[in-house]
Amino acid sequence: MEEKEVHLVKKVSKELGLTYKELGEEIGYSESMLRQSVSKNTISSQLQKVLELYIKTIKLEKELNKTEEVKDVLRSFLEK
């Protein structure tokens, strides 16, 4: 049995724990636009790219935070 692919808006919203309204505010889209995209099971190439870049940005921010934590630990260690 083939598994149906989850709509990208729905997937991103769920992964990030955001409502469509909150996600829309983050990426510059209206809640109604996101809901319409999900209900019609369509997605514009622009919206798809925005969501991909948003996910990438969040991942890079997490990596940057990890790097900053390592730098802080090293700095603390070297100060002793």
mmCIF file of the N, C-alpha and C atoms, coordinates in Angstrom:
data_MODEL
# 
_entry.id   MODEL 
# 
loop_
_atom_site.group_PDB 
_atom_site.id 
_atom_site.type_symbol 
_atom_site.label_atom_id 
_atom_site.label_alt_id 
_atom_site.label_comp_id 
_atom_site.label_asym_id 
_atom_site.label_entity_id 
_atom_site.label_seq_id 
_atom_site.pdbx_PDB_ins_code 
_atom_site.Cartn_x 
_atom_site.Cartn_y 
_atom_site.Cartn_z 
_atom_site.occupancy 
_atom_site.B_iso_or_equiv 
_atom_site.pdbx_formal_charge 
_atom_site.auth_seq_id 
_atom_site.auth_comp_id 
_atom_site.auth_asym_id 
_atom_site.auth_atom_id 
_atom_site.pdbx_PDB_model_num 
ATOM 1   N N  . MET A 1 1  ? 0.840  -1.188 0.000  1.00 0.00 ? 1  MET A N  1 
ATOM 2   C CA . MET A 1 1  ? 0.000  0.000  0.000  1.00 0.00 ? 1  MET A CA 1 
ATOM 3   C C  . MET A 1 1  ? 0.880  1.244  0.000  1.00 0.00 ? 1  MET A C  1 
ATOM 4   N N  . GLU A 1 2  ? 0.617  2.156  -0.920 1.00 0.00 ? 2  GLU A N  1 
ATOM 5   C CA . GLU A 1 2  ? 1.394  3.379  -1.024 1.00 0.00 ? 2  GLU A CA 1 
ATOM 6   C C  . GLU A 1 2  ? 0.989  4.379  0.045  1.00 0.00 ? 2  GLU A C  1 
ATOM 7   N N  . GLU A 1 3  ? 1.994  4.989  0.661  1.00 0.00 ? 3  GLU A N  1 
ATOM 8   C CA . GLU A 1 3  ? 1.715  5.999  1.683  1.00 0.00 ? 3  GLU A CA 1 
ATOM 9   C C  . GLU A 1 3  ? 1.542  7.353  1.005  1.00 0.00 ? 3  GLU A C  1 
ATOM 10  N N  . LYS A 1 4  ? 0.467  8.033  1.321  1.00 0.00 ? 4  LYS A N  1 
ATOM 11  C CA . LYS A 1 4  ? 0.196  9.339  0.732  1.00 0.00 ? 4  LYS A CA 1 
ATOM 12  C C  . LYS A 1 4  ? 1.167  10.372 1.304  1.00 0.00 ? 4  LYS A C  1 
ATOM 13  N N  . GLU A 1 5  ? 1.732  11.180 0.414  1.00 0.00 ? 5  GLU A N  1 
ATOM 14  C CA . GLU A 1 5  ? 2.669  12.214 0.845  1.00 0.00 ? 5  GLU A CA 1 
ATOM 15  C C  . GLU A 1 5  ? 1.915  13.332 1.568  1.00 0.00 ? 5  GLU A C  1 
ATOM 16  N N  . VAL A 1 6  ? 2.444  13.739 2.692  1.00 0.00 ? 6  VAL A N  1 
ATOM 17  C CA . VAL A 1 6  ? 1.835  14.815 3.470  1.00 0.00 ? 6  VAL A CA 1 
ATOM 18  C C  . VAL A 1 6  ? 2.178  16.146 2.812  1.00 0.00 ? 6  VAL A C  1 
ATOM 19  N N  . HIS A 1 7  ? 1.192  17.023 2.730  1.00 0.00 ? 7  HIS A N  1 
ATOM 20  C CA . HIS A 1 7  ? 1.397  18.348 2.139  1.00 0.00 ? 7  HIS A CA 1 
ATOM 21  C C  . HIS A 1 7  ? 2.521  19.061 2.884  1.00 0.00 ? 7  HIS A C  1 
ATOM 22  N N  . LEU A 1 8  ? 3.379  19.733 2.152  1.00 0.00 ? 8  LEU A N  1 
ATOM 23  C CA . LEU A 1 8  ? 4.556  20.382 2.732  1.00 0.00 ? 8  LEU A CA 1 
ATOM 24  C C  . LEU A 1 8  ? 4.192  21.400 3.811  1.00 0.00 ? 8  LEU A C  1 
ATOM 25  N N  . VAL A 1 9  ? 3.145  22.182 3.587  1.00 0.00 ? 9  VAL A N  1 
ATOM 26  C CA . VAL A 1 9  ? 2.727  23.169 4.593  1.00 0.00 ? 9  VAL A CA 1 
ATOM 27  C C  . VAL A 1 9  ? 2.338  22.451 5.878  1.00 0.00 ? 9  VAL A C  1 
ATOM 28  N N  . LYS A 1 10 ? 1.569  21.402 5.742  1.00 0.00 ? 10 LYS A N  1 
ATOM 29  C CA . LYS A 1 10 ? 1.113  20.639 6.902  1.00 0.00 ? 10 LYS A CA 1 
ATOM 30  C C  . LYS A 1 10 ? 2.304  19.994 7.630  1.00 0.00 ? 10 LYS A C  1 
ATOM 31  N N  . LYS A 1 11 ? 3.222  19.441 6.842  1.00 0.00 ? 11 LYS A N  1 
ATOM 32  C CA . LYS A 1 11 ? 4.407  18.776 7.399  1.00 0.00 ? 11 LYS A CA 1 
ATOM 33  C C  . LYS A 1 11 ? 5.276  19.761 8.188  1.00 0.00 ? 11 LYS A C  1 
ATOM 34  N N  . VAL A 1 12 ? 5.569  20.909 7.587  1.00 0.00 ? 12 VAL A N  1 
ATOM 35  C CA . VAL A 1 12 ? 6.420  21.910 8.241  1.00 0.00 ? 12 VAL A CA 1 
ATOM 36  C C  . VAL A 1 12 ? 5.743  22.444 9.491  1.00 0.00 ? 12 VAL A C  1 
ATOM 37  N N  . SER A 1 13 ? 4.465  22.723 9.388  1.00 0.00 ? 13 SER A N  1 
ATOM 38  C CA . SER A 1 13 ? 3.704  23.237 10.526 1.00 0.00 ? 13 SER A CA 1 
ATOM 39  C C  . SER A 1 13 ? 3.760  22.260 11.701 1.00 0.00 ? 13 SER A C  1 
ATOM 40  N N  . LYS A 1 14 ? 3.556  20.992 11.393 1.00 0.00 ? 14 LYS A N  1 
ATOM 41  C CA . LYS A 1 14 ? 3.557  19.967 12.443 1.00 0.00 ? 14 LYS A CA 1 
ATOM 42  C C  . LYS A 1 14 ? 4.955  19.784 13.041 1.00 0.00 ? 14 LYS A C  1 
ATOM 43  N N  . GLU A 1 15 ? 5.960  19.712 12.172 1.00 0.00 ? 15 GLU A N  1 
ATOM 44  C CA . GLU A 1 15 ? 7.340  19.520 12.644 1.00 0.00 ? 15 GLU A CA 1 
ATOM 45  C C  . GLU A 1 15 ? 7.792  20.638 13.577 1.00 0.00 ? 15 GLU A C  1 
ATOM 46  N N  . LEU A 1 16 ? 7.356  21.859 13.280 1.00 0.00 ? 16 LEU A N  1 
ATOM 47  C CA . LEU A 1 16 ? 7.786  23.012 14.073 1.00 0.00 ? 16 LEU A CA 1 
ATOM 48  C C  . LEU A 1 16 ? 6.824  23.346 15.207 1.00 0.00 ? 16 LEU A C  1 
ATOM 49  N N  . GLY A 1 17 ? 5.703  22.639 15.260 1.00 0.00 ? 17 GLY A N  1 
ATOM 50  C CA . GLY A 1 17 ? 4.722  22.903 16.310 1.00 0.00 ? 17 GLY A CA 1 
ATOM 51  C C  . GLY A 1 17 ? 4.071  24.265 16.167 1.00 0.00 ? 17 GLY A C  1 
ATOM 52  N N  . LEU A 1 18 ? 3.849  24.694 14.914 1.00 0.00 ? 18 LEU A N  1 
ATOM 53  C CA . LEU A 1 18 ? 3.256  25.996 14.650 1.00 0.00 ? 18 LEU A CA 1 
ATOM 54  C C  . LEU A 1 18 ? 1.882  25.843 14.017 1.00 0.00 ? 18 LEU A C  1 
ATOM 55  N N  . THR A 1 19 ? 0.997  26.753 14.330 1.00 0.00 ? 19 THR A N  1 
ATOM 56  C CA . THR A 1 19 ? -0.285 26.795 13.631 1.00 0.00 ? 19 THR A CA 1 
ATOM 57  C C  . THR A 1 19 ? -0.027 27.392 12.248 1.00 0.00 ? 19 THR A C  1 
ATOM 58  N N  . TYR A 1 20 ? -0.999 27.278 11.366 1.00 0.00 ? 20 TYR A N  1 
ATOM 59  C CA . TYR A 1 20 ? -0.845 27.892 10.047 1.00 0.00 ? 20 TYR A CA 1 
ATOM 60  C C  . TYR A 1 20 ? -0.690 29.397 10.176 1.00 0.00 ? 20 TYR A C  1 
ATOM 61  N N  . LYS A 1 21 ? -1.371 29.973 11.129 1.00 0.00 ? 21 LYS A N  1 
ATOM 62  C CA . LYS A 1 21 ? -1.260 31.417 11.348 1.00 0.00 ? 21 LYS A CA 1 
ATOM 63  C C  . LYS A 1 21 ? 0.163  31.781 11.767 1.00 0.00 ? 21 LYS A C  1 
ATOM 64  N N  . GLU A 1 22 ? 0.715  31.049 12.734 1.00 0.00 ? 22 GLU A N  1 
ATOM 65  C CA . GLU A 1 22 ? 2.072  31.322 13.208 1.00 0.00 ? 22 GLU A CA 1 
ATOM 66  C C  . GLU A 1 22 ? 3.100  31.090 12.099 1.00 0.00 ? 22 GLU A C  1 
ATOM 67  N N  . LEU A 1 23 ? 2.925  29.994 11.359 1.00 0.00 ? 23 LEU A N  1 
ATOM 68  C CA . LEU A 1 23 ? 3.844  29.706 10.256 1.00 0.00 ? 23 LEU A CA 1 
ATOM 69  C C  . LEU A 1 23 ? 3.763  30.813 9.212  1.00 0.00 ? 23 LEU A C  1 
ATOM 70  N N  . GLY A 1 24 ? 2.546  31.217 8.890  1.00 0.00 ? 24 GLY A N  1 
ATOM 71  C CA . GLY A 1 24 ? 2.357  32.292 7.922  1.00 0.00 ? 24 GLY A CA 1 
ATOM 72  C C  . GLY A 1 24 ? 3.047  33.577 8.339  1.00 0.00 ? 24 GLY A C  1 
ATOM 73  N N  . GLU A 1 25 ? 2.963  33.910 9.619  1.00 0.00 ? 25 GLU A N  1 
ATOM 74  C CA . GLU A 1 25 ? 3.627  35.115 10.130 1.00 0.00 ? 25 GLU A CA 1 
ATOM 75  C C  . GLU A 1 25 ? 5.144  35.011 9.982  1.00 0.00 ? 25 GLU A C  1 
ATOM 76  N N  . GLU A 1 26 ? 5.669  33.823 10.157 1.00 0.00 ? 26 GLU A N  1 
ATOM 77  C CA . GLU A 1 26 ? 7.116  33.612 10.053 1.00 0.00 ? 26 GLU A CA 1 
ATOM 78  C C  . GLU A 1 26 ? 7.616  33.732 8.617  1.00 0.00 ? 26 GLU A C  1 
ATOM 79  N N  . ILE A 1 27 ? 6.798  33.292 7.654  1.00 0.00 ? 27 ILE A N  1 
ATOM 80  C CA . ILE A 1 27 ? 7.268  33.256 6.267  1.00 0.00 ? 27 ILE A CA 1 
ATOM 81  C C  . ILE A 1 27 ? 6.627  34.303 5.370  1.00 0.00 ? 27 ILE A C  1 
ATOM 82  N N  . GLY A 1 28 ? 5.733  35.116 5.923  1.00 0.00 ? 28 GLY A N  1 
ATOM 83  C CA . GLY A 1 28 ? 5.140  36.196 5.143  1.00 0.00 ? 28 GLY A CA 1 
ATOM 84  C C  . GLY A 1 28 ? 3.951  35.797 4.287  1.00 0.00 ? 28 GLY A C  1 
ATOM 85  N N  . TYR A 1 29 ? 3.245  34.772 4.705  1.00 0.00 ? 29 TYR A N  1 
ATOM 86  C CA . TYR A 1 29 ? 2.029  34.331 4.019  1.00 0.00 ? 29 TYR A CA 1 
ATOM 87  C C  . TYR A 1 29 ? 0.855  34.429 4.980  1.00 0.00 ? 29 TYR A C  1 
ATOM 88  N N  . SER A 1 30 ? -0.332 34.563 4.434  1.00 0.00 ? 30 SER A N  1 
ATOM 89  C CA . SER A 1 30 ? -1.517 34.607 5.288  1.00 0.00 ? 30 SER A CA 1 
ATOM 90  C C  . SER A 1 30 ? -1.932 33.183 5.665  1.00 0.00 ? 30 SER A C  1 
ATOM 91  N N  . GLU A 1 31 ? -2.595 33.087 6.796  1.00 0.00 ? 31 GLU A N  1 
ATOM 92  C CA . GLU A 1 31 ? -3.116 31.796 7.243  1.00 0.00 ? 31 GLU A CA 1 
ATOM 93  C C  . GLU A 1 31 ? -4.061 31.225 6.188  1.00 0.00 ? 31 GLU A C  1 
ATOM 94  N N  . SER A 1 32 ? -4.903 32.076 5.613  1.00 0.00 ? 32 SER A N  1 
ATOM 95  C CA . SER A 1 32 ? -5.872 31.600 4.622  1.00 0.00 ? 32 SER A CA 1 
ATOM 96  C C  . SER A 1 32 ? -5.177 31.058 3.369  1.00 0.00 ? 32 SER A C  1 
ATOM 97  N N  . MET A 1 33 ? -4.069 31.663 2.973  1.00 0.00 ? 33 MET A N  1 
ATOM 98  C CA . MET A 1 33 ? -3.314 31.180 1.815  1.00 0.00 ? 33 MET A CA 1 
ATOM 99  C C  . MET A 1 33 ? -2.751 29.785 2.090  1.00 0.00 ? 33 MET A C  1 
ATOM 100 N N  . LEU A 1 34 ? -2.228 29.595 3.293  1.00 0.00 ? 34 LEU A N  1 
ATOM 101 C CA . LEU A 1 34 ? -1.673 28.289 3.644  1.00 0.00 ? 34 LEU A CA 1 
ATOM 102 C C  . LEU A 1 34 ? -2.782 27.243 3.723  1.00 0.00 ? 34 LEU A C  1 
ATOM 103 N N  . ARG A 1 35 ? -3.895 27.587 4.346  1.00 0.00 ? 35 ARG A N  1 
ATOM 104 C CA . ARG A 1 35 ? -5.029 26.655 4.434  1.00 0.00 ? 35 ARG A CA 1 
ATOM 105 C C  . ARG A 1 35 ? -5.552 26.287 3.046  1.00 0.00 ? 35 ARG A C  1 
ATOM 106 N N  . GLN A 1 36 ? -5.624 27.275 2.174  1.00 0.00 ? 36 GLN A N  1 
ATOM 107 C CA . GLN A 1 36 ? -6.105 27.040 0.813  1.00 0.00 ? 36 GLN A CA 1 
ATOM 108 C C  . GLN A 1 36 ? -5.166 26.081 0.073  1.00 0.00 ? 36 GLN A C  1 
ATOM 109 N N  . SER A 1 37 ? -3.881 26.273 0.245  1.00 0.00 ? 37 SER A N  1 
ATOM 110 C CA . SER A 1 37 ? -2.891 25.414 -0.386 1.00 0.00 ? 37 SER A CA 1 
ATOM 111 C C  . SER A 1 37 ? -3.052 23.968 0.073  1.00 0.00 ? 37 SER A C  1 
ATOM 112 N N  . VAL A 1 38 ? -3.265 23.782 1.374  1.00 0.00 ? 38 VAL A N  1 
ATOM 113 C CA . VAL A 1 38 ? -3.435 22.438 1.927  1.00 0.00 ? 38 VAL A CA 1 
ATOM 114 C C  . VAL A 1 38 ? -4.746 21.822 1.451  1.00 0.00 ? 38 VAL A C  1 
ATOM 115 N N  . SER A 1 39 ? -5.830 22.593 1.510  1.00 0.00 ? 39 SER A N  1 
ATOM 116 C CA . SER A 1 39 ? -7.139 22.039 1.149  1.00 0.00 ? 39 SER A CA 1 
ATOM 117 C C  . SER A 1 39 ? -7.225 21.685 -0.334 1.00 0.00 ? 39 SER A C  1 
ATOM 118 N N  . LYS A 1 40 ? -6.544 22.449 -1.184 1.00 0.00 ? 40 LYS A N  1 
ATOM 119 C CA . LYS A 1 40 ? -6.534 22.151 -2.621 1.00 0.00 ? 40 LYS A CA 1 
ATOM 120 C C  . LYS A 1 40 ? -5.429 21.175 -2.997 1.00 0.00 ? 40 LYS A C  1 
ATOM 121 N N  . ASN A 1 41 ? -4.599 20.845 -2.023 1.00 0.00 ? 41 ASN A N  1 
ATOM 122 C CA . ASN A 1 41 ? -3.458 19.944 -2.224 1.00 0.00 ? 41 ASN A CA 1 
ATOM 123 C C  . ASN A 1 41 ? -2.560 20.431 -3.369 1.00 0.00 ? 41 ASN A C  1 
ATOM 124 N N  . THR A 1 42 ? -2.306 21.732 -3.358 1.00 0.00 ? 42 THR A N  1 
ATOM 125 C CA . THR A 1 42 ? -1.406 22.344 -4.336 1.00 0.00 ? 42 THR A CA 1 
ATOM 126 C C  . THR A 1 42 ? -0.402 23.197 -3.585 1.00 0.00 ? 42 THR A C  1 
ATOM 127 N N  . ILE A 1 43 ? 0.693  23.485 -4.243 1.00 0.00 ? 43 ILE A N  1 
ATOM 128 C CA . ILE A 1 43 ? 1.673  24.386 -3.635 1.00 0.00 ? 43 ILE A CA 1 
ATOM 129 C C  . ILE A 1 43 ? 2.421  25.089 -4.763 1.00 0.00 ? 43 ILE A C  1 
ATOM 130 N N  . SER A 1 44 ? 2.534  26.387 -4.645 1.00 0.00 ? 44 SER A N  1 
ATOM 131 C CA . SER A 1 44 ? 3.269  27.131 -5.667 1.00 0.00 ? 44 SER A CA 1 
ATOM 132 C C  . SER A 1 44 ? 4.762  26.873 -5.481 1.00 0.00 ? 44 SER A C  1 
ATOM 133 N N  . SER A 1 45 ? 5.505  27.043 -6.544 1.00 0.00 ? 45 SER A N  1 
ATOM 134 C CA . SER A 1 45 ? 6.953  26.836 -6.439 1.00 0.00 ? 45 SER A CA 1 
ATOM 135 C C  . SER A 1 45 ? 7.562  27.858 -5.479 1.00 0.00 ? 45 SER A C  1 
ATOM 136 N N  . GLN A 1 46 ? 6.972  29.068 -5.439 1.00 0.00 ? 46 GLN A N  1 
ATOM 137 C CA . GLN A 1 46 ? 7.464  30.107 -4.538 1.00 0.00 ? 46 GLN A CA 1 
ATOM 138 C C  . GLN A 1 46 ? 7.254  29.702 -3.081 1.00 0.00 ? 46 GLN A C  1 
ATOM 139 N N  . LEU A 1 47 ? 6.061  29.218 -2.748 1.00 0.00 ? 47 LEU A N  1 
ATOM 140 C CA . LEU A 1 47 ? 5.778  28.788 -1.374 1.00 0.00 ? 47 LEU A CA 1 
ATOM 141 C C  . LEU A 1 47 ? 6.647  27.606 -0.995 1.00 0.00 ? 47 LEU A C  1 
ATOM 142 N N  . GLN A 1 48 ? 6.830  26.692 -1.912 1.00 0.00 ? 48 GLN A N  1 
ATOM 143 C CA . GLN A 1 48 ? 7.685  25.538 -1.630 1.00 0.00 ? 48 GLN A CA 1 
ATOM 144 C C  . GLN A 1 48 ? 9.105  25.984 -1.312 1.00 0.00 ? 48 GLN A C  1 
ATOM 145 N N  . LYS A 1 49 ? 9.630  26.904 -2.114 1.00 0.00 ? 49 LYS A N  1 
ATOM 146 C CA . LYS A 1 49 ? 10.991 27.399 -1.899 1.00 0.00 ? 49 LYS A CA 1 
ATOM 147 C C  . LYS A 1 49 ? 11.095 28.148 -0.567 1.00 0.00 ? 49 LYS A C  1 
ATOM 148 N N  . VAL A 1 50 ? 10.079 28.949 -0.248 1.00 0.00 ? 50 VAL A N  1 
ATOM 149 C CA . VAL A 1 50 ? 10.070 29.690 1.019  1.00 0.00 ? 50 VAL A CA 1 
ATOM 150 C C  . VAL A 1 50 ? 10.128 28.716 2.196  1.00 0.00 ? 50 VAL A C  1 
ATOM 151 N N  . LEU A 1 51 ? 9.316  27.672 2.139  1.00 0.00 ? 51 LEU A N  1 
ATOM 152 C CA . LEU A 1 51 ? 9.293  26.693 3.232  1.00 0.00 ? 51 LEU A CA 1 
ATOM 153 C C  . LEU A 1 51 ? 10.622 25.955 3.339  1.00 0.00 ? 51 LEU A C  1 
ATOM 154 N N  . GLU A 1 52 ? 11.194 25.578 2.204  1.00 0.00 ? 52 GLU A N  1 
ATOM 155 C CA . GLU A 1 52 ? 12.499 24.903 2.221  1.00 0.00 ? 52 GLU A CA 1 
ATOM 156 C C  . GLU A 1 52 ? 13.576 25.797 2.823  1.00 0.00 ? 52 GLU A C  1 
ATOM 157 N N  . LEU A 1 53 ? 13.575 27.067 2.437  1.00 0.00 ? 53 LEU A N  1 
ATOM 158 C CA . LEU A 1 53 ? 14.565 28.002 2.981  1.00 0.00 ? 53 LEU A CA 1 
ATOM 159 C C  . LEU A 1 53 ? 14.337 28.278 4.465  1.00 0.00 ? 53 LEU A C  1 
ATOM 160 N N  . TYR A 1 54 ? 13.079 28.324 4.876  1.00 0.00 ? 54 TYR A N  1 
ATOM 161 C CA . TYR A 1 54 ? 12.762 28.541 6.294  1.00 0.00 ? 54 TYR A CA 1 
ATOM 162 C C  . TYR A 1 54 ? 13.285 27.383 7.136  1.00 0.00 ? 54 TYR A C  1 
ATOM 163 N N  . ILE A 1 55 ? 13.034 26.152 6.673  1.00 0.00 ? 55 ILE A N  1 
ATOM 164 C CA . ILE A 1 55 ? 13.540 24.964 7.389  1.00 0.00 ? 55 ILE A CA 1 
ATOM 165 C C  . ILE A 1 55 ? 15.068 24.995 7.440  1.00 0.00 ? 55 ILE A C  1 
ATOM 166 N N  . LYS A 1 56 ? 15.685 25.322 6.326  1.00 0.00 ? 56 LYS A N  1 
ATOM 167 C CA . LYS A 1 56 ? 17.152 25.388 6.265  1.00 0.00 ? 56 LYS A CA 1 
ATOM 168 C C  . LYS A 1 56 ? 17.692 26.436 7.237  1.00 0.00 ? 56 LYS A C  1 
ATOM 169 N N  . THR A 1 57 ? 17.038 27.580 7.296  1.00 0.00 ? 57 THR A N  1 
ATOM 170 C CA . THR A 1 57 ? 17.443 28.651 8.210  1.00 0.00 ? 57 THR A CA 1 
ATOM 171 C C  . THR A 1 57 ? 17.363 28.191 9.660  1.00 0.00 ? 57 THR A C  1 
ATOM 172 N N  . ILE A 1 58 ? 16.278 27.516 10.005 1.00 0.00 ? 58 ILE A N  1 
ATOM 173 C CA . ILE A 1 58 ? 16.112 27.035 11.378 1.00 0.00 ? 58 ILE A CA 1 
ATOM 174 C C  . ILE A 1 58 ? 17.213 26.038 11.723 1.00 0.00 ? 58 ILE A C  1 
ATOM 175 N N  . LYS A 1 59 ? 17.519 25.127 10.805 1.00 0.00 ? 59 LYS A N  1 
ATOM 176 C CA . LYS A 1 59 ? 18.589 24.152 11.049 1.00 0.00 ? 59 LYS A CA 1 
ATOM 177 C C  . LYS A 1 59 ? 19.937 24.844 11.221 1.00 0.00 ? 59 LYS A C  1 
ATOM 178 N N  . LEU A 1 60 ? 20.210 25.843 10.380 1.00 0.00 ? 60 LEU A N  1 
ATOM 179 C CA . LEU A 1 60 ? 21.476 26.572 10.488 1.00 0.00 ? 60 LEU A CA 1 
ATOM 180 C C  . LEU A 1 60 ? 21.568 27.353 11.797 1.00 0.00 ? 60 LEU A C  1 
ATOM 181 N N  . GLU A 1 61 ? 20.446 27.917 12.241 1.00 0.00 ? 61 GLU A N  1 
ATOM 182 C CA . GLU A 1 61 ? 20.441 28.629 13.522 1.00 0.00 ? 61 GLU A CA 1 
ATOM 183 C C  . GLU A 1 61 ? 20.737 27.674 14.676 1.00 0.00 ? 61 GLU A C  1 
ATOM 184 N N  . LYS A 1 62 ? 20.186 26.470 14.611 1.00 0.00 ? 62 LYS A N  1 
ATOM 185 C CA . LYS A 1 62 ? 20.461 25.472 15.654 1.00 0.00 ? 62 LYS A CA 1 
ATOM 186 C C  . LYS A 1 62 ? 21.935 25.092 15.662 1.00 0.00 ? 62 LYS A C  1 
ATOM 187 N N  . GLU A 1 63 ? 22.521 24.910 14.476 1.00 0.00 ? 63 GLU A N  1 
ATOM 188 C CA . GLU A 1 63 ? 23.938 24.583 14.387 1.00 0.00 ? 63 GLU A CA 1 
ATOM 189 C C  . GLU A 1 63 ? 24.797 25.724 14.912 1.00 0.00 ? 63 GLU A C  1 
ATOM 190 N N  . LEU A 1 64 ? 24.410 26.935 14.590 1.00 0.00 ? 64 LEU A N  1 
ATOM 191 C CA . LEU A 1 64 ? 25.139 28.104 15.078 1.00 0.00 ? 64 LEU A CA 1 
ATOM 192 C C  . LEU A 1 64 ? 25.091 28.168 16.603 1.00 0.00 ? 64 LEU A C  1 
ATOM 193 N N  . ASN A 1 65 ? 23.929 27.879 17.180 1.00 0.00 ? 65 ASN A N  1 
ATOM 194 C CA . ASN A 1 65 ? 23.801 27.880 18.640 1.00 0.00 ? 65 ASN A CA 1 
ATOM 195 C C  . ASN A 1 65 ? 24.697 26.822 19.269 1.00 0.00 ? 65 ASN A C  1 
ATOM 196 N N  . LYS A 1 66 ? 24.778 25.653 18.640 1.00 0.00 ? 66 LYS A N  1 
ATOM 197 C CA . LYS A 1 66 ? 25.659 24.594 19.148 1.00 0.00 ? 66 LYS A CA 1 
ATOM 198 C C  . LYS A 1 66 ? 27.112 25.054 19.106 1.00 0.00 ? 66 LYS A C  1 
ATOM 199 N N  . THR A 1 67 ? 27.481 25.695 18.022 1.00 0.00 ? 67 THR A N  1 
ATOM 200 C CA . THR A 1 67 ? 28.843 26.193 17.875 1.00 0.00 ? 67 THR A CA 1 
ATOM 201 C C  . THR A 1 67 ? 29.160 27.236 18.945 1.00 0.00 ? 67 THR A C  1 
ATOM 202 N N  . GLU A 1 68 ? 28.206 28.117 19.194 1.00 0.00 ? 68 GLU A N  1 
ATOM 203 C CA . GLU A 1 68 ? 28.399 29.135 20.232 1.00 0.00 ? 68 GLU A CA 1 
ATOM 204 C C  . GLU A 1 68 ? 28.561 28.487 21.605 1.00 0.00 ? 68 GLU A C  1 
ATOM 205 N N  . GLU A 1 69 ? 27.793 27.433 21.868 1.00 0.00 ? 69 GLU A N  1 
ATOM 206 C CA . GLU A 1 69 ? 27.908 26.732 23.145 1.00 0.00 ? 69 GLU A CA 1 
ATOM 207 C C  . GLU A 1 69 ? 29.293 26.116 23.293 1.00 0.00 ? 69 GLU A C  1 
ATOM 208 N N  . VAL A 1 70 ? 29.804 25.515 22.230 1.00 0.00 ? 70 VAL A N  1 
ATOM 209 C CA . VAL A 1 70 ? 31.143 24.916 22.264 1.00 0.00 ? 70 VAL A CA 1 
ATOM 210 C C  . VAL A 1 70 ? 32.185 26.002 22.489 1.00 0.00 ? 70 VAL A C  1 
ATOM 211 N N  . LYS A 1 71 ? 32.029 27.131 21.811 1.00 0.00 ? 71 LYS A N  1 
ATOM 212 C CA . LYS A 1 71 ? 32.972 28.241 22.006 1.00 0.00 ? 71 LYS A CA 1 
ATOM 213 C C  . LYS A 1 71 ? 32.956 28.727 23.449 1.00 0.00 ? 71 LYS A C  1 
ATOM 214 N N  . ASP A 1 72 ? 31.781 28.803 24.043 1.00 0.00 ? 72 ASP A N  1 
ATOM 215 C CA . ASP A 1 72 ? 31.682 29.246 25.435 1.00 0.00 ? 72 ASP A CA 1 
ATOM 216 C C  . ASP A 1 72 ? 32.368 28.266 26.377 1.00 0.00 ? 72 ASP A C  1 
ATOM 217 N N  . VAL A 1 73 ? 32.186 26.980 26.132 1.00 0.00 ? 73 VAL A N  1 
ATOM 218 C CA . VAL A 1 73 ? 32.819 25.960 26.976 1.00 0.00 ? 73 VAL A CA 1 
ATOM 219 C C  . VAL A 1 73 ? 34.328 26.053 26.828 1.00 0.00 ? 73 VAL A C  1 
ATOM 220 N N  . LEU A 1 74 ? 34.809 26.170 25.596 1.00 0.00 ? 74 LEU A N  1 
ATOM 221 C CA . LEU A 1 74 ? 36.253 26.285 25.379 1.00 0.00 ? 74 LEU A CA 1 
ATOM 222 C C  . LEU A 1 74 ? 36.823 27.551 26.022 1.00 0.00 ? 74 LEU A C  1 
ATOM 223 N N  . ARG A 1 75 ? 36.115 28.638 25.863 1.00 0.00 ? 75 ARG A N  1 
ATOM 224 C CA . ARG A 1 75 ? 36.558 29.909 26.459 1.00 0.00 ? 75 ARG A CA 1 
ATOM 225 C C  . ARG A 1 75 ? 36.648 29.771 27.981 1.00 0.00 ? 75 ARG A C  1 
ATOM 226 N N  . SER A 1 76 ? 35.638 29.162 28.566 1.00 0.00 ? 76 SER A N  1 
ATOM 227 C CA . SER A 1 76 ? 35.622 28.959 30.006 1.00 0.00 ? 76 SER A CA 1 
ATOM 228 C C  . SER A 1 76 ? 36.780 28.067 30.450 1.00 0.00 ? 76 SER A C  1 
ATOM 229 N N  . PHE A 1 77 ? 37.030 27.015 29.683 1.00 0.00 ? 77 PHE A N  1 
ATOM 230 C CA . PHE A 1 77 ? 38.110 26.099 29.998 1.00 0.00 ? 77 PHE A CA 1 
ATOM 231 C C  . PHE A 1 77 ? 39.468 26.784 29.908 1.00 0.00 ? 77 PHE A C  1 
ATOM 232 N N  . LEU A 1 78 ? 39.653 27.615 28.905 1.00 0.00 ? 78 LEU A N  1 
ATOM 233 C CA . LEU A 1 78 ? 40.933 28.277 28.703 1.00 0.00 ? 78 LEU A CA 1 
ATOM 234 C C  . LEU A 1 78 ? 41.201 29.375 29.722 1.00 0.00 ? 78 LEU A C  1 
ATOM 235 N N  . GLU A 1 79 ? 40.144 29.916 30.309 1.00 0.00 ? 79 GLU A N  1 
ATOM 236 C CA . GLU A 1 79 ? 40.290 30.970 31.301 1.00 0.00 ? 79 GLU A CA 1 
ATOM 237 C C  . GLU A 1 79 ? 40.755 30.435 32.654 1.00 0.00 ? 79 GLU A C  1 
ATOM 238 N N  . LYS A 1 80 ? 40.671 29.151 32.848 1.00 0.00 ? 80 LYS A N  1 
ATOM 239 C CA . LYS A 1 80 ? 41.060 28.569 34.139 1.00 0.00 ? 80 LYS A CA 1 
ATOM 240 C C  . LYS A 1 80 ? 42.524 28.397 34.277 1.00 0.00 ? 80 LYS A C  1 
# 
